[in-house]
Amino acid sequence: MEINMRLLGYVALVVMSVYLIYRRFRPSMKLPPGPRGWPVIGHLHHLGSLPHRSLDRLSKKYGPLMYIELGSVPCIVGSSAEMAREILKTNDVTFASRPRIAAGKYTVYNYSDITWSPYGEHWRLARKICLMELFSAKRLESYEYIRVEEVARMVASVFKSSAAAKPVELREETSSVSNNIISRMVMGKRYLDENGGNKIEPHEFKDMLEELFVLNGVFNIGDYIPALSFLDLQGYVRRMKKLSRRFDVFLEEVLEEHDQRRRSVPDYAPADMVDVLLQQSDDPANNLTRNRVKAFTQDMIAGGTESSATLVEWALSELLKKPVKMAKANEEMDRIVGKERWVQEKDIVEMEYLQGIVKETMRLHPVAPMLVPHLSTQHCKIGGYDIPANTITFVNVWTIGRDETLWEKPEEFRPERFEGSSLDVKGRDYELLPFGSGRRMCPGASLGLKVVQLGLANLLHGFHWRLPANQSPQDLDLTETYGLSTPKAEPLVAMAEPRLPHHLYRFP
């Protein structure tokens, strides 16, 4: 016993000595300010049901660059345009990676997609394919007819409801049009048609997409307290695995259909984005495995549907609260387009006020209010503070969009603030970053803008909108729910009345 006690004493002395030497000689770190955390959970208790709002409140106390720990994971939150610039431009390469969280592992083939893949050779290939092949200006232009046809279908559906004096649930309409546009561009056909002959039911396809957006936006405790990950306390990992199996069956069927067409038609030319991906996978140098093709396909389906639908619903909600601004948008369209035809994509470049409505909606209601999280790959300095390697980094664009030093009366919906302004949403102006900036900026931003602008323009041009008789503009609820996208908590329901000659609503 005496020998054991001596041994324990020596071990304790060595451990203490090593600790003191480490404390004495380790590099001093000047971390950003932040609240005091709790043992084990760190600052997780600060995140409510709307984390972007919780972190906004904390940033008002601790400043535009804040250090927090989510469980045992170090994180920083940038909440000003200047901090966003330092993170996404000055230190773009350092923050170009993604954290390895459960969503990326279980829902997109072990980080094989564009969104969650770490910075490296695979991601560079993905970005190249996106910019050069999938979302090039030429390819997007070639799909304009799809956008025109699907917006016409939406207008016809709204007209049918108006003729029957039935209220329109905008989320149903905007989700359907964006989903059909993306499905046709990516996979070659609609997947929300009841009589489309698809192996997957429309409601199941829609449910899968909604579940994907929820699970990619949750704060999963196991990601931040790894010792508890095996317990799956919130049940999210179980849901992710189930969703992954459902998506894999669906995506494998999509790829097999495309493979059969490619084999059966001599000199087959790519007709949609899956064709392009499969063609790229034929080149061994690309190392584009089948799972990676499926992951890219899933990314494009999800990224282009929910976000566009959410933005159009938010824009109409804000305009219904401010009918004068809706009337101003109508006046602009009547002046540029007239009342004898529908708005075309080429018209939108002349519609400064409509573009202002879209920008103002993105400012107040960014689809991803904290963007997709970044990860530092090496030590760097931000705002004079030390940022260690492997720090998860959030950019709170929701807070930046409400910064009183950047925006006059930031809580007001005022599209006029963009009149004569050169501010855009392409990642160059850090006051307005709905799609992010730098290397990890959303590669489908141009497509998203086209879908939102054309859909919103024709809903406004084609109809007078008002709330149901039992609801006033002041009663309209503008609270949101949190996920990878941030839709209205309560779907928008409104009455539509045609404002153009009735013969224009008869589509082929």
N, C-alpha and C positions, 0 to 999 in steps of 0.2 A: 504493500500500500504506500509506503514511504517513497519507494522508487517511482511509482506512478504519479504521486503528487509532485515530485521533483520534475518529472517529465512534463507534466501539465504546466508547471510553472515556467519551464524553459520555452515550451510552445507558445504560451501566452505572451512571454517577453518578446519572442521573435516576431509574433504577429503584431504586437503593439509597436515594436521598433519599425517594422516595414511600413505600417500605417502612418506613423509620424514622419518617416522619411518621405513617403509619397506626398503627404500633405505639405511638407516643407519645400519639396522641389518640383511639384507638379506645376505646369504653366497656369498662371492666374487667368481666370475666365471672367470677363465682364458680360454677364448675360442681360438681356432686356428685362425691364421690370415686369412684375406680375403679381397676382395674389398669392397668399400663402396656401399651400396645398395640404391635403390630409395624407396620412400614411396609406400606402397600398393604392388608393384610388386617385391620388393626386388631385386634379381639378375636375374630374368627371362629374362631380356633384353640381358644378356650375352650369352644365349643359342641360337646358330644359328641352321641351318638345320642339323649340325653334332655336337651334344652336347659333345661327347667325345673329339672332337678336340678343341672345345671352352674351355672346362675345362682343357685340356692339356696346352693350352696357358696360362691360369690363374695360373696353378700350377707352371709354370716356374718362375712366379713373386712372388707368395705367399708361395710356398713350398709344400712338399709332403703331408701335412695334411692341408686342407683348409676349412674354415667355410663360408657357403653362406646361404642366405635365398631365397627360391623359393616362392614368394608371402609372406605369413606369416609363412611358414613352415621351421624350422631350419634343415639344412643339412650339412653334412661333406663329403669331397671327399678325399679318400686316393689314392695317386698316386705314391707310391713306394712299393717295396717288403717288406720293414720293416713295413710300415703302414698296408699293407695287412695282414701281419703276426699278428700284434697286434689286428686288427679287427676280423679276421676270425679264429684265433687260441687262442691267449691269452684271448680274450674277446668273445669267440665263443657263449656262452650262452646268453650274453647280447645282441648280434646282431643277434640272431637266428630268429627274427620275421620279418614280412613284413609290409610295410605301407598299410593302407586301402585306396586304390585308386580305381577310377571308373572301370578300367579294371578288377580288381579282383571281384568287386561287380557284374558287368553286364555281363561279358563274361564267367564266370566259376561258376555260381550258388552260388553267394554270398560267395566267398572265400572258396569254398568247394574242390578245387583241391589241388595238391601237391605244385605247384609253389607259389600261392598267399595266402595260408592258414596261419593264424597267428600261432606263436609258442604255442603249447599246446597239449592237449590230441588227438585231431583230426589229427594234423600234425604228432605226434609220431606214430599213427596207420598207416597213409599213408606211412611214411618212412619204417616202419616195413614190410608192405606188399610189397613195392618196393624191398627192399633188400632181403627178405626171399622168396618171391614168384615170382614177375614179372621179376626182373633183376638178379636173382641168376645165378651163373656160369653154373649150370646144365641146367636151362631153356634156357639160351642163346645158349648153345651148342646144345640143342635139335632143335633149329630153324635154324641151320646152312644151312640145305638143302634149306630153303626159300631164304636165302641170295645168295647162289650159283645159284639157278634157276633165280632169278631176275637180277643178274649181267649178266648172260648169255643172257637174253632177251635184256638187254641194249647193250651188245656187238653185238648181231645180228642186232639190229636197226642201230647201227653206221656202221656196215659192209654193210648194205643195202644202206645207204647214200653214202658210199665211192665207192661202185660199180657203182652208178649212177653219180659219180663225183659231188655230191651235198654237200654243206657245212653243218656242224653239229652245231646245236644250243645246246651248252653243258648244259645250264640250263634246257632245256626241258628233255634231257636224264637223267641228274643227279636227277632232281626232280621226274621224273617218277620212277626211280629205288628205290630211298629212300622211296617214297610214297607207292609203291607196297610192299616193304619189311615190312614196319611198318604196313600197312593195314592188311597184311596177318598174321603177328605175333599178332597184337592186336585184330583184328576183324574177322580173318579167311578167308578173301578173298580180291581180288583187288577191288578198287573203281575207277580206272582210265581206265578200259576196256570199250570200246564203246559197246561191245556185252556181257557185264558181267551180264546182267539181273538185275542190281541194280535199285532201285527206284530213286536214285539221279544220275543226269547226271555227267559225269566226269568233265566237265568244271565247273559245279556248285560246286562240291566237292573241286576242286582246288582253285576256287575263294574264298570259305569260309576260307580255310587255309591261303591264302595270306592276307585276311582281318583280320584274327585273329592275325597274326604276326604284322601287321601294328598297330592295335589298342592296343596291349599289349606293344608297345614300344613308343607310343606318349607321349609328355608332355601336359597333359590336364590341362588347366588353372584352371578349377573348383577344381582340386585336391589340388591346392596350394593357391587359393584365394577362400575359401569356400563361401564367401558372393556372389560370382558371379556364383556359380555352377548351380543355377537354370536356368541361361540364356543359358548354353551350347553353349558358344560363337563360338567354333570351330566345333560344330556339332558332336563331337566324341561320346558323350553319346547316341545320337539318333542312330548312326551307330552301337554302341555296343549292344543296345537293339534289333535292327533288326537282327544282326548277331546271338545273343543269341537265338532268336526264330527259326531261320533257323537250327542252330545246334541242338536245343532240338528236333525238329521233326526228324532229321536224327538219332540222338543218341537213341531216343526212339524206332525207327524202328530196329536199330541194337540190342538193348537189347531184344526186343520182339522176334526177330528171334532166338536169343540164348536161351531165355526162352522156346520157343516151342521145340527146339531140346532137351533141358534138360528134359522136361516133357515127351517127346515121346520115349526116349531111356532109357531102364532100366540100372542102374549103369553107367550112362553117365560120362565119364572121361573128364576133361577140355582139350580142343583142342587149345585154344588160350587165350590171356590175359583177354578178357572180360569174358570168362568162369571162369577163376580164380577169378576175382572180384565178380562175381555173387555167386560163391561158398563161398567166404569169407563173403558176405552179408547175407548168410543163418544163420550165427552165430550171435545171438542178441547181444552178448558181444562186437562185433566189431562196432556196431552202424553205419554200412555202408549203408546209405540210398540210394535210387535209384538215387537221384540227385548227391550224392557223387560218385556213380559208373560212372555216365555219366561224371562228372567233371574229374575223374581220366582218363577215356577213352579219353576224348578230349585232356588232357595234353599229354598223350603218343603219340597220333597221331601227334599233332603239334610239340612236342619237338623232335621227331625223324625224321621228314621229311625235313623241311626247313634248319635246321642246317647242316645236312650231305650234302645235295645238294650244299649249299653255299660254304662249305669248299672245296669240290672237284673242283668246278668251279674256286675258287681262286687259288688252287694249280696248275691247268693246265694253268691258266693265267700267273702265275709267271714263270712257266717252259717254256712257249712259248716266254717269254722275255729273257730267258737264255737257249738256246738250248743245250749248253754244259752240263748243269745239267740234262736235260732230257736224254741225251745220257748216262750219268753216271748211271742214274736209270735203263735204259735199259740193260746196261752191268751187273749190279747187278742181275737183274731178269734172264738174259740169263745164268749167272753162277750158280744160285741157282735152277732155274726151268727148264732151257733149252727152246727149241723152239717147243717142241712136246706136250705141255699141257698148261693149264691155271694155274694161280696163285691160290693156295688154302690158306685158313686161317692159316693152320699150317706152311706155308712157311714164313709168314710175320715176325714171331719172329726172323728169320735169316736175314731179310732185314733191316740192320741198316740205309742205305741211304734213303730208302722209308720212314721209320719211322721218319728220320730227315726232310724229305720234309713235312710230315704231321705236325710235331711239329713247323717247321719254318712257315708254313702257319697259324697255330693257333697263333703264336706269332705276326705276322704282321697283320693278319686279323681275330682277335677273333670274333666269331659269335655274342657274347653279349659283346661289348667293355667296358661296365661299369657293367657287370653282372646284375642280377635282384637286385633291391635295397633292402637293409636290413633296419631294424628299431631297435634302441636301446630301451630296455625295462626298463632300470634303468640308473642312473648316473654312469659314469665310467671315467677313465683317459686313454687317448691315446696320446702317444708322449709327456707326461707331461702336456697336455691340458685337460680341463674339457669338457666332452661331456654329455649334459643333456639327461634325458630320453626322449623318443619319438622324437629322431633325425633321420631323414632319412639319410642313409649312402650309398654312392656310392664307389665302388672300381674300379678305372679306369685302367683296365688291358691293354687297348690300350696304355696308357702312360708307364706303367711298361714294356711292350714289346719293347719300344723304349728308355729305360733308358741307356744312354751312359756309366754309371758306371757298368752296368750289361752285356751289349752286345757290342761287337766290331763292329763298323760300323752298327748300328742298323737299318738303313733304307735299307740296302742291303738284298736281299733274298739269304741266304747262309746256305743250309741244312748241309754243312760240319761242322758247329759250334757244331753240336750234336754228331759228331763222337767221340767215346770214352767217352761220357758224360753220367752221370747217371740221368740227369734231365728228369723228366717225366711230364705228364699232369694230374696226379691223385690227385692233391691237396696238395701234400707234399712239392713241391718246389714253393715258392711264387714269383719267377721270371716268372713263366709260369702257368697261372691260367685260361685256357679257359673254364673250367667247374666249376670254383669257388673252394671253400675249406670249410672244417668244416661241421657242421650239415646240412647246406642248399646247399651243393654241389649238382650238377645235378645228380640225381640217375641213369639216363640212360647213363652216360659217357662211360661205357664199350661197350654198344651196339652201340653208336655213333661212337666210334673208329673203331669197326669192320666193320661197313657199309662204312665208309670213306676209310679205308685202303684197303679193298677188291675191292671196286669199282674203286678207283684210280689206284691200282696196275694193274688191268686187262685192263683198258683203256690205260695205258702206255705200258704194255706188248703186247697188241694186235695190236697197231697202231703206225705208225709214225704220228706226228701231226705238222701242219704248219698253219700259218695264210693265209687267202685268198690273192690272188695275188696282190691286190691293197693295202695291209696293211703290214707295217714293224713292227718288235717287238718294236721299239721305239715309234710307234704310238698307241700301245695298252693302252687303258684307264683303269687305276686302281683306279678310284674314287669309293666311295661307297655311298649307301643310308642308312638312319638310321631307325631302328625299333627295335623290340625285337631281330631280326637278322639283320645283316649288309651285304647284298649282293652287288655285283658289280652294279654300276649305269647302265652300258650298258652290256647286256648279251653277253657272250663270244661266238663267231662264229668262227669255225676253220675247216680245211680240214683234213680228216683222210685217211691214206693209210695202208692197212693190212701189218703187218711185220711177220706174222706166216704163216705156210702152210694153204692153203685155206680150207682143209678138217676140220680144227679145228673150223671153223666158222659155220659148219652145226650142229645146235642143234636140239634135239628131239622136 
